[in-house]
């Protein structure tokens, strides 16, 4: 090889390696012009690039002071300066002083030199994504001040944590309780005399029996109603022998059923009657005792709990001579009965009827019907109208919550918060609304409010663990975020894994996301950048931009892709 060509290659090989140390040498040359101007060498910034953690951007700066360079009366103040968007943010300065300096500061030995170390912290601002961190020096020796240029130590701020978005977590709906068919049950008792099963007119003409007969006719005649079930149950009180009681219960059931059949036939109502008997009504007896005001009822109830055999129960209760007379007079007569039971289906409006009324006369719909009407359309504007009408007519907290969900989905966070707060004013303890409000405050970057509401969301139908994981990520508590996410396969969980440097886990998580979107692809590109996989970067950014062109602007300023900034294929994607 020609000697000149060989020398040229050697220079090119070492040009990049010498760039950083060349900058250090330039600073050292300034120092050599006047040996009394102290300045640290071998400056390093950790991390580089800078990283947003929570709402802070922090770094640790280190360097060395060479031997016999720091003047004994010298004073050096070092101030970190973050420059972005044409402005500067200053960090906390640190002062180093020579052995004989009068000012306060960290002392540097003239002969031995020393180490320089400093931490800096800045409150994050969005413009810091594209920024540069400099050190600014103020150097004095006695009364003489030396000018020293700002020295750059880091480029840009990684804000990958901001890809963990509240909108990646599904909201919790407060569903309507609309039922097409609602069942109602009505009962009436026909009582009998002791050891008798014949009907008495005073019982068959009671108000309760008449009301049930009318309800049967109404359910048969009304097109919005239907008879679901008719039942006649016969009972006997638990006193007396089992054989006698079984016969009494059967006869009482039959007598009541014949009475009801005759009434149905007269009114031309075709309905089947189901039958049931209870020979010894211990359940009714216990309930009647519990509801009574008898002085010794606890004693009787204790007997019921101690003995399960019917005959033994009866014998023990009869032994309570002080109270048995009251039982026979006040409790047992009500258990000698037949019970008529009607179950009616109330048939609600059809979907077409609900749509028509929702469009033209929503006031004729109940709150649940209006909320249900919103599920019959995919039109978000129409859904918002229906929720708004429900809130107007009924001030229903579910309507406010549903409007909040729509605003949140549309990224109108202020309006979402307004709706959630209105819902909580009506229903202060609803966990689903607290959960949704927590997500909205998280989207608004009000982490204190987000944590307050999520703390009240226990029992929500939403994914509280995913919401808490996103909150912890935003706060910079990645250990807590990892624990909260568990095995979640979501974009936000992958962000936490990327921030932890677990790129294999992040890749696995992103591959398992159920409904991958532009952010999923963008995060795959970030993983590719951090693992030096150029093809993964380009392929996934292409996919991300196809789904969301706004991500081009982010990628252009994203320090994650700094090493690809001059790559022609990368630059072509950004056009």
DRENDO-410948 format. One line per 5 residues: number of its first residue (from 1); their letters; for each residue x, y, z of C-alpha. Coordinates in Angstrom, 2 decimals, decimal comma. Layout:
<rs>
NUM> A> X:Y:Z ~ ...
</rs>
This chain:
<rs>
1> XXXXX> 0,00:0,00:0,00 ~ 1,22:3,49:-0,79 ~ 2,57:5,19:2,38 ~ 0,41:8,28:1,89 ~ -2,73:6,15:1,52
6> XXXXX> -1,80:4,14:4,59 ~ -1,35:7,31:6,63 ~ -4,70:8,63:5,41 ~ -6,50:5,46:6,53 ~ -4,82:5,63:9,90
11> XXXXX> -6,03:9,19:10,38 ~ -9,59:8,27:9,42 ~ -9,61:5,28:11,78 ~ -8,72:7,45:14,74 ~ -10,65:10,58:13,82
16> XXXXX> -13,88:9,54:15,61 ~ -12,07:8,10:18,60 ~ -10,17:11,32:19,05 ~ -13,15:13,67:18,71 ~ -14,16:13,61:22,42
21> XXXXX> -10,60:13,76:23,67 ~ -9,90:16,54:21,17 ~ -12,56:18,66:22,88 ~ -10,92:17,95:26,22 ~ -7,58:18,92:24,74
26> XXXXX> -9,04:22,22:23,53 ~ -10,13:23,04:27,04 ~ -6,72:22,01:28,34 ~ -5,04:24,32:25,81 ~ -7,02:27,24:27,18
31> XXXXX> -5,80:26,32:30,60 ~ -2,21:26,18:29,43 ~ -2,39:29,80:28,31 ~ -2,53:30,71:31,97 ~ -1,68:28,04:34,48
36> XXXXX> -3,60:29,90:37,16 ~ -6,99:29,15:35,51 ~ -8,21:25,83:36,96 ~ -10,52:23,58:35,03 ~ -11,50:19,88:35,30
41> XXXXX> -10,39:17,41:32,65 ~ -11,99:14,14:31,44 ~ -15,51:15,37:31,92 ~ -18,26:12,77:31,81 ~ -22,05:12,98:32,11
46> XXXXX> -24,14:10,05:33,32 ~ -26,52:9,32:31,71 ~ -25,76:10,62:28,24 ~ -28,15:11,32:26,65 ~ -30,13:12,62:29,58
51> XXXXX> -33,28:10,79:30,67 ~ -36,60:12,08:31,93 ~ -37,60:10,20:35,09 ~ -40,93:11,28:36,53 ~ -41,00:15,06:36,19
56> XXXXX> -37,24:15,48:36,54 ~ -34,16:15,39:34,31 ~ -31,16:14,49:36,42 ~ -27,49:13,79:35,74 ~ -24,20:13,18:37,50
61> XXXXX> -21,11:14,98:36,21 ~ -17,58:13,85:36,94 ~ -14,04:14,87:36,01 ~ -10,54:15,39:37,40 ~ -8,40:18,34:38,37
66> XXXXX> -4,81:17,69:37,15 ~ -1,83:17,96:39,45 ~ -0,28:21,39:39,94 ~ -2,98:23,20:37,95 ~ -5,47:24,47:40,50
71> XXXXX> -4,12:27,77:41,83 ~ -3,89:27,93:45,59 ~ -6,02:31,08:45,65 ~ -8,15:30,04:42,67 ~ -11,95:29,82:42,74
76> XXXXX> -13,97:27,85:40,17 ~ -17,77:27,85:40,10 ~ -19,35:25,26:37,83 ~ -23,01:25,65:36,79 ~ -24,89:23,08:34,68
81> XXXXX> -26,87:24,80:31,93 ~ -29,55:23,05:29,87 ~ -30,09:24,87:26,57 ~ -33,21:24,36:24,45 ~ -35,72:26,36:22,42
86> XXXXX> -33,46:29,42:22,56 ~ -33,46:29,56:26,35 ~ -31,40:28,31:29,23 ~ -32,24:26,61:32,52 ~ -29,54:26,75:35,18
91> XXXXX> -28,80:23,97:37,61 ~ -27,41:24,34:41,12 ~ -23,80:25,62:40,95 ~ -20,88:24,03:42,80 ~ -17,74:25,93:43,82
96> XXXXX> -14,20:24,54:44,06 ~ -11,44:26,52:45,76 ~ -7,68:26,39:46,10 ~ -5,97:25,68:49,40 ~ -5,47:29,35:50,27
101> XXXXX> -8,69:30,80:48,87 ~ -10,88:32,78:51,26 ~ -14,16:31,72:49,66 ~ -16,10:28,65:50,76 ~ -16,17:25,60:48,51
106> XXXXX> -14,73:22,17:47,95 ~ -10,95:22,34:48,33 ~ -8,63:21,13:45,57 ~ -5,02:20,32:46,51 ~ -2,51:22,11:44,26
111> XXXXX> 0,07:19,34:44,15 ~ -2,24:16,32:43,97 ~ -5,17:17,83:42,07 ~ -8,51:16,20:42,81 ~ -11,82:14,95:41,54
116> XXXXX> -14,74:16,95:40,25 ~ -18,29:15,64:40,84 ~ -21,62:17,36:40,66 ~ -25,28:16,40:40,38 ~ -27,82:18,45:38,53
121> XXXXX> -31,59:18,31:38,36 ~ -34,05:20,16:36,15 ~ -37,84:20,29:36,15 ~ -38,84:18,73:32,86 ~ -40,29:20,84:30,06
126> XXXXX> -41,40:19,36:26,71 ~ -38,82:21,42:24,77 ~ -36,02:19,64:26,60 ~ -36,37:16,67:24,27 ~ -34,11:18,53:21,86
131> XXXXX> -31,56:20,10:24,15 ~ -27,88:20,27:25,11 ~ -26,33:20,18:28,56 ~ -23,37:22,49:29,10 ~ -21,10:23,35:31,98
136> XXXXX> -20,53:27,03:32,58 ~ -17,34:28,06:34,40 ~ -16,62:31,14:36,41 ~ -12,84:31,12:37,14 ~ -10,98:33,59:39,36
141> XXXXX> -7,49:33,81:40,77 ~ -7,19:36,55:43,37 ~ -9,13:39,37:41,75 ~ -8,57:38,29:38,15 ~ -11,46:36,64:36,29
146> XXXXX> -10,91:34,39:33,31 ~ -13,38:33,79:30,50 ~ -14,02:30,14:29,78 ~ -16,42:28,96:27,03 ~ -19,41:26,80:27,99
151> XXXXX> -18,53:23,16:27,57 ~ -21,08:20,68:26,20 ~ -21,35:17,38:28,07 ~ -24,60:15,79:26,82 ~ -27,10:15,89:23,95
156> XXXXX> -30,87:15,70:24,33 ~ -33,31:14,08:26,77 ~ -34,90:10,67:26,35 ~ -38,64:10,90:27,03 ~ -39,63:7,32:26,23
161> XXXXX> -41,55:7,15:29,51 ~ -44,10:9,54:27,97 ~ -45,12:6,79:25,54 ~ -46,88:5,17:28,52 ~ -50,18:6,99:28,06
166> XXXXX> -53,35:7,01:30,12 ~ -55,30:6,45:26,90 ~ -53,67:3,02:26,59 ~ -55,74:1,95:29,62 ~ -59,45:1,25:28,92
171> XXXXX> -62,01:3,31:30,81 ~ -64,72:1,77:33,00 ~ -68,31:2,11:31,84 ~ -71,18:2,51:34,27 ~ -73,66:0,40:32,29
176> XXXXX> -77,36:0,95:31,93 ~ -79,70:-1,43:33,74 ~ -82,13:-1,68:30,85 ~ -83,89:-5,04:30,66 ~ -86,25:-5,94:27,87
181> XXXXX> -88,18:-8,17:30,27 ~ -88,47:-7,42:33,97 ~ -90,07:-9,91:36,29 ~ -92,35:-8,95:39,15 ~ -93,68:-11,31:41,80
186> XXXXX> -96,91:-10,91:43,77 ~ -98,22:-13,15:46,58 ~ -101,43:-13,61:48,55 ~ -102,20:-16,01:51,42 ~ -105,43:-17,91:52,05
191> XXXXX> -105,48:-18,97:55,70 ~ -107,22:-22,02:57,16 ~ -108,45:-23,02:60,61 ~ -106,53:-25,60:62,60 ~ -106,71:-29,07:61,03
196> XXXXX> -109,11:-27,74:58,36 ~ -108,76:-27,37:54,57 ~ -112,07:-25,80:53,60 ~ -112,08:-22,30:52,08 ~ -113,66:-19,42:53,92
201> XXXXX> -115,18:-16,54:51,97 ~ -113,50:-14,05:54,29 ~ -110,17:-15,37:52,99 ~ -110,99:-15,70:49,28 ~ -112,45:-12,16:49,26
206> XXXXX> -109,55:-10,54:51,10 ~ -107,91:-7,46:49,59 ~ -104,68:-9,38:48,95 ~ -106,45:-12,15:47,01 ~ -108,51:-9,66:44,99
211> XXXXX> -105,39:-7,68:44,12 ~ -103,65:-10,83:42,89 ~ -106,69:-11,84:40,79 ~ -106,68:-8,38:39,18 ~ -102,95:-8,61:38,54
216> XXXXX> -103,46:-11,96:36,77 ~ -106,10:-10,41:34,50 ~ -103,95:-7,36:33,80 ~ -100,94:-9,53:32,91 ~ -103,15:-11,54:30,56
221> XXXXX> -104,79:-8,52:28,86 ~ -101,89:-6,03:28,72 ~ -99,68:-6,37:25,62 ~ -96,73:-5,12:27,67 ~ -97,18:-7,90:30,23
226> XXXXX> -97,31:-11,69:30,32 ~ -97,96:-14,35:32,93 ~ -94,66:-16,08:33,47 ~ -95,69:-18,42:36,28 ~ -98,67:-19,21:38,53
231> XXXXX> -98,11:-21,33:41,62 ~ -100,23:-22,51:44,51 ~ -98,33:-23,80:47,55 ~ -100,02:-25,59:50,45 ~ -98,63:-25,46:54,00
236> XXXXX> -99,25:-26,92:57,42 ~ -97,90:-25,57:60,68 ~ -95,18:-27,71:62,33 ~ -97,38:-28,80:65,25 ~ -99,08:-32,16:64,90
241> XXXXX> -98,00:-35,42:63,27 ~ -96,22:-35,54:59,93 ~ -98,83:-37,77:58,24 ~ -101,65:-35,45:59,30 ~ -99,73:-32,36:58,20
246> XXXXX> -98,93:-33,79:54,77 ~ -102,61:-34,49:54,17 ~ -103,58:-31,01:55,39 ~ -100,99:-29,33:53,15 ~ -102,18:-31,31:50,10
251> XXXXX> -105,84:-30,54:50,77 ~ -105,17:-26,86:51,35 ~ -103,15:-26,64:48,14 ~ -105,91:-28,39:46,16 ~ -108,66:-26,19:47,61
256> XXXXX> -106,79:-23,00:46,73 ~ -105,87:-24,30:43,26 ~ -109,49:-25,24:42,49 ~ -110,55:-21,76:43,57 ~ -107,95:-20,16:41,28
261> XXXXX> -108,81:-22,43:38,33 ~ -112,45:-21,48:38,59 ~ -111,55:-17,79:38,55 ~ -109,26:-18,22:35,51 ~ -111,95:-20,11:33,61
266> XXXXX> -114,52:-17,44:34,37 ~ -112,18:-14,76:33,00 ~ -111,13:-16,93:30,03 ~ -107,48:-16,87:31,04 ~ -105,40:-19,81:29,86
271> XXXXX> -102,58:-20,35:32,33 ~ -101,01:-23,41:33,90 ~ -100,87:-23,65:37,69 ~ -97,89:-25,24:39,37 ~ -98,30:-26,87:42,76
276> XXXXX> -96,11:-27,38:45,81 ~ -96,64:-28,48:49,42 ~ -94,77:-28,03:52,66 ~ -96,01:-30,43:55,32 ~ -94,30:-28,78:58,28
281> XXXXX> -93,41:-25,17:57,69 ~ -90,37:-24,83:59,94 ~ -88,85:-22,13:57,70 ~ -92,00:-20,06:58,02 ~ -92,07:-20,71:61,74
286> XXXXX> -88,49:-19,48:62,20 ~ -89,10:-16,37:60,12 ~ -92,28:-15,57:62,05 ~ -90,43:-16,00:65,34 ~ -87,59:-13,71:64,20
291> XXXXX> -90,10:-11,02:63,24 ~ -92,15:-11,35:66,42 ~ -91,95:-9,34:69,63 ~ -92,31:-12,38:71,91 ~ -90,38:-12,08:75,14
296> XXXXX> -88,69:-15,49:74,93 ~ -88,23:-15,71:71,16 ~ -84,42:-16,10:71,49 ~ -85,00:-19,24:73,57 ~ -87,26:-20,70:70,87
301> XXXXX> -84,79:-19,81:68,12 ~ -82,02:-21,49:70,12 ~ -84,07:-24,70:70,18 ~ -84,46:-24,51:66,40 ~ -80,71:-24,21:65,98
306> XXXXX> -79,95:-27,07:68,39 ~ -82,35:-29,68:66,99 ~ -82,84:-30,63:63,35 ~ -85,25:-33,56:63,82 ~ -88,83:-32,21:63,38
311> XXXXX> -90,36:-34,35:66,14 ~ -87,61:-33,43:68,61 ~ -88,02:-29,75:67,74 ~ -91,76:-29,90:68,32 ~ -91,35:-31,73:71,64
316> XXXXX> -88,75:-29,28:72,93 ~ -90,85:-26,26:71,97 ~ -93,96:-27,71:73,62 ~ -91,87:-28,22:76,76 ~ -91,49:-24,42:76,89
321> XXXXX> -94,87:-24,18:78,60 ~ -94,36:-20,52:79,46 ~ -94,26:-19,48:75,81 ~ -96,01:-22,27:73,92 ~ -99,43:-20,79:74,55
326> XXXXX> -98,35:-17,54:72,87 ~ -96,84:-19,49:69,97 ~ -100,06:-21,42:69,44 ~ -102,07:-18,21:69,52 ~ -99,85:-15,77:67,59
331> XXXXX> -97,46:-17,76:65,38 ~ -99,01:-21,05:64,26 ~ -102,33:-19,75:62,79 ~ -100,52:-17,75:60,11 ~ -98,68:-20,90:58,95
336> XXXXX> -101,90:-22,80:58,18 ~ -102,29:-21,47:54,69 ~ -102,09:-21,74:50,93 ~ -100,00:-19,21:49,07 ~ -100,95:-17,90:45,62
341> XXXXX> -97,85:-16,71:43,74 ~ -97,90:-14,78:40,45 ~ -94,75:-14,01:38,45 ~ -95,34:-11,44:35,73 ~ -93,08:-10,49:32,81
346> XXXXX> -93,06:-6,75:32,11 ~ -92,14:-6,44:28,44 ~ -90,12:-3,33:27,61 ~ -89,93:-1,29:24,42 ~ -88,39:-2,80:21,31
351> XXXXX> -85,13:-1,42:19,88 ~ -87,05:0,28:17,07 ~ -89,40:1,95:19,56 ~ -86,47:3,13:21,64 ~ -84,65:4,50:18,58
356> XXXXX> -87,75:6,40:17,47 ~ -88,40:7,94:20,88 ~ -84,71:8,72:21,40 ~ -84,78:10,66:18,16 ~ -88,10:12,47:18,47
361> XXXXX> -89,28:12,40:22,08 ~ -86,48:11,35:24,48 ~ -88,43:12,59:27,50 ~ -90,68:9,53:27,12 ~ -87,71:7,25:27,80
366> XXXXX> -86,37:6,40:31,22 ~ -82,76:7,06:32,15 ~ -81,88:3,41:31,55 ~ -83,67:3,42:28,19 ~ -81,77:6,53:27,08
371> XXXXX> -78,47:4,99:28,14 ~ -79,44:1,82:26,30 ~ -80,39:3,84:23,20 ~ -76,79:5,08:23,03 ~ -75,64:1,48:22,61
376> XXXXX> -77,79:1,11:19,48 ~ -75,62:3,49:17,44 ~ -71,92:3,76:16,57 ~ -72,23:7,50:15,90 ~ -70,20:9,21:18,66
381> XXXXX> -72,01:12,52:18,17 ~ -75,40:10,81:18,57 ~ -74,15:8,96:21,63 ~ -73,01:12,25:23,13 ~ -76,43:13,78:22,41
386> XXXXX> -78,24:10,92:24,12 ~ -75,96:10,98:27,16 ~ -76,42:14,74:27,34 ~ -80,20:14,38:27,19 ~ -80,10:11,77:29,96
391> XXXXX> -78,01:14,11:32,10 ~ -80,41:16,97:31,37 ~ -83,59:15,04:32,15 ~ -82,41:12,88:35,03 ~ -79,02:14,25:36,15
396> XXXXX> -77,89:10,63:36,11 ~ -74,27:10,17:37,15 ~ -73,91:7,36:34,59 ~ -74,70:9,80:31,78 ~ -72,00:12,19:33,00
401> XXXXX> -69,54:9,33:33,26 ~ -70,37:8,15:29,74 ~ -69,88:11,66:28,33 ~ -66,56:11,78:30,15 ~ -65,53:8,54:28,47
406> XXXXX> -66,31:9,95:25,02 ~ -64,38:13,15:25,72 ~ -61,46:11,12:27,09 ~ -61,49:8,92:23,99 ~ -61,39:12,08:21,86
411> XXXXX> -58,48:13,44:23,94 ~ -60,54:16,36:25,24 ~ -59,23:15,93:28,75 ~ -60,60:19,18:30,30 ~ -64,15:18,26:29,27
416> XXXXX> -63,66:14,67:30,40 ~ -62,60:15,91:33,84 ~ -65,58:18,27:34,02 ~ -67,97:15,38:33,33 ~ -66,30:13,04:35,80
421> XXXXX> -66,43:15,66:38,54 ~ -70,16:16,19:37,82 ~ -70,69:12,43:38,11 ~ -68,84:12,31:41,43 ~ -70,88:15,21:42,76
426> XXXXX> -73,94:12,96:42,32 ~ -72,36:9,62:43,25 ~ -69,25:10,43:45,32 ~ -68,18:6,86:46,03 ~ -68,57:5,18:42,67
431> XXXXX> -65,29:3,30:42,01 ~ -65,68:3,32:38,21 ~ -65,98:7,11:38,05 ~ -63,03:7,53:40,41 ~ -61,05:5,18:38,18
436> XXXXX> -61,94:7,16:35,04 ~ -61,18:10,47:36,75 ~ -57,81:9,04:37,79 ~ -57,00:8,19:34,17 ~ -58,05:11,67:33,02
441> XXXXX> -55,92:13,40:35,64 ~ -53,06:11,11:34,63 ~ -53,51:12,25:31,02 ~ -53,46:15,86:32,27 ~ -50,18:15,06:34,11
446> XXXXX> -51,74:15,92:37,47 ~ -50,22:12,92:39,20 ~ -51,35:13,89:42,71 ~ -55,02:14,04:41,64 ~ -54,62:10,87:39,60
451> XXXXX> -53,28:9,01:42,61 ~ -56,05:10,40:44,83 ~ -58,83:9,12:42,55 ~ -57,21:5,78:41,75 ~ -56,87:5,28:45,50
456> XXXXX> -60,67:5,39:45,71 ~ -61,25:3,04:42,77 ~ -61,09:-0,32:44,58 ~ -63,79:-2,55:43,12 ~ -63,85:-0,86:39,72
461> XXXXX> -64,61:-2,86:36,60 ~ -61,64:-1,11:34,99 ~ -58,06:-2,41:34,91 ~ -56,84:-0,75:38,10 ~ -53,46:-2,50:38,00
466> XXXXX> -52,76:-1,18:34,51 ~ -53,81:2,33:35,58 ~ -51,54:2,19:38,64 ~ -48,68:0,85:36,52 ~ -49,04:3,84:34,20
471> XXXXX> -49,16:6,21:37,18 ~ -46,00:4,71:38,70 ~ -44,25:4,95:35,34 ~ -45,14:8,63:35,13 ~ -43,80:9,12:38,67
476> XXXXX> -40,56:7,34:37,77 ~ -41,15:4,46:40,20 ~ -40,37:1,68:37,75 ~ -40,18:-1,07:40,39 ~ -43,74:-0,34:41,52
481> XXXXX> -44,86:-0,09:37,89 ~ -43,40:-3,52:37,10 ~ -45,23:-5,04:40,06 ~ -48,53:-3,39:39,11 ~ -48,38:-4,44:35,45
486> XXXXX> -47,66:-8,08:36,28 ~ -48,08:-10,05:33,04 ~ -50,00:-7,32:31,21 ~ -49,36:-7,37:27,45 ~ -49,87:-3,68:26,68
491> XXXXX> -47,91:-0,80:25,23 ~ -47,55:0,75:28,68 ~ -46,16:-2,44:30,19 ~ -43,63:-2,60:27,36 ~ -42,55:1,00:28,08
496> XXXXX> -41,71:0,01:31,65 ~ -39,68:-2,95:30,39 ~ -37,78:-0,72:27,96 ~ -37,00:1,75:30,74 ~ -35,71:-1,20:32,79
501> XXXXX> -33,49:-2,26:29,89 ~ -35,28:-5,62:29,53 ~ -35,57:-5,51:25,74 ~ -36,31:-9,23:25,32 ~ -39,32:-8,92:27,64
506> XXXXX> -40,44:-5,73:25,89 ~ -40,32:-7,45:22,50 ~ -42,35:-10,37:23,83 ~ -44,91:-8,01:25,37 ~ -45,29:-5,93:22,22
511> XXXXX> -45,76:-9,06:20,13 ~ -48,62:-10,10:22,43 ~ -50,54:-6,78:22,42 ~ -54,11:-7,70:21,47 ~ -54,87:-4,61:19,41
516> XXXXX> -51,51:-3,24:18,21 ~ -51,50:0,38:17,06 ~ -49,07:3,07:15,95 ~ -47,55:3,31:19,43 ~ -46,95:-0,45:19,45
521> XXXXX> -44,95:-0,16:16,22 ~ -43,09:2,90:17,48 ~ -42,06:1,07:20,66 ~ -40,83:-1,86:18,57 ~ -38,67:0,66:16,70
526> XXXXX> -37,30:1,96:20,02 ~ -36,37:-1,58:21,02 ~ -34,69:-1,97:17,63 ~ -32,70:1,22:18,16 ~ -31,54:0,16:21,60
531> XXXXX> -30,46:-3,25:20,29 ~ -28,80:-1,84:17,13 ~ -31,32:-3,54:14,83 ~ -31,56:-1,09:11,96 ~ -34,10:-3,16:10,02
536> XXXXX> -36,43:-3,28:13,03 ~ -36,12:0,50:13,41 ~ -36,98:1,23:9,77 ~ -39,72:-1,39:9,36 ~ -41,54:-0,47:12,54
541> XXXXX> -41,25:3,29:12,06 ~ -42,73:2,83:8,59 ~ -45,66:0,98:10,14 ~ -46,05:3,56:12,91 ~ -46,07:6,51:10,49
546> XXXXX> -48,62:4,77:8,26 ~ -50,98:4,57:11,23 ~ -50,18:7,97:12,73 ~ -48,27:10,49:10,62 ~ -47,84:12,78:13,65
551> XXXXX> -45,26:10,36:15,00 ~ -42,83:11,55:12,33 ~ -42,29:14,80:14,22 ~ -41,63:12,88:17,42 ~ -39,17:10,51:15,76
556> XXXXX> -37,30:13,42:14,18 ~ -36,48:14,83:17,64 ~ -36,32:11,52:19,52 ~ -32,83:10,88:20,90 ~ -33,66:7,17:20,80
561> XXXXX> -32,90:7,34:17,07 ~ -29,91:9,71:17,23 ~ -27,49:7,10:15,87 ~ -29,63:6,79:12,73 ~ -30,03:10,54:12,16
566> XXXXX> -27,69:10,60:9,16 ~ -28,92:7,32:7,68 ~ -30,47:7,98:4,27 ~ -33,23:5,40:4,72 ~ -34,11:6,89:8,10
571> XXXXX> -34,20:10,42:6,71 ~ -36,39:9,24:3,83 ~ -38,97:7,90:6,29 ~ -39,25:11,30:7,96 ~ -40,12:13,13:4,74
</rs>
